[in-house]
């Protein structure tokens, strides 16, 4: 996941999203990441922001359950 600070001009955000999407969809890039066992995928910033906001609104019990599935400690 890649993020930036609030207030970045829209044209810069659009450039970054375009560059990340091209990279993620490049067959050679996908081969390299696959060979490392790390799949790469692209999602637009608005989608990721929605997902992050949804995760932040979860209850403590829901966070603990998800954390246990992911092998995270401290939840």
N, C-alpha and C positions, 0 to 999 in steps of 0.2 A: 504494500500500500504506500502511496506517495501522497503527501499533503503539503500545504503551504499556509502561510499566515493570512488572516482576513485582510481585505483591502487590496489584494493584488489585482491590477487592471485585467478586465475581461479578456483582452486580446492576448495577454501573457498566459492566462489560464487556458484559453483555447489552444494556443501553441503547445503548451505542455501536454494537454490531453491528446492532441493530434500526434505528437511525437511518441508518447507512451503507447497509444493504440497501434501505431505503425510498428513499433518495436515488438509489442506483444503478439502481433499477427504475422511477423516475419518468420517464415519457415525455418531459417537458419537459427534464429534466436530460440524458437521453440525446441529445436533439436538439442541445442546446448543446455537449456534448462531441464529438458526431459532426461538428458544423460546424467544430470546431477541429482535426479529424483525430486526436482522442484518444478512442478508445473507452473506455467505463467498464464495469466488470463487478464483481460481488460474489462473494466467496468467504468462507465462515465462517472465523473465526480459527484453528480447529483445522486446517483444510485448509492455510491459508497457513503456519502454524507447521510442519506436516509438510513442505511444499515447501521452506521455508527450511532446515530441518534436513537434508533430503536434499541440497540444493545445497552446504551447508557440508561435507558428508562426501565430496564429489567429490575425485578426485585432481587434482594440478596440471595434468596433461595434459588431463583432461576439462574443467576450468575454462577452460583456454586455448582449447579448441575452441569451447565455448559463447561465450566472450568474443569470439572472432573472428566468430562468426555474428551477434552483437549489435553489432559494431562497437566494442566496448570495448577500451581500450588499457591496457597494463600487466599483462596476464595471461600 
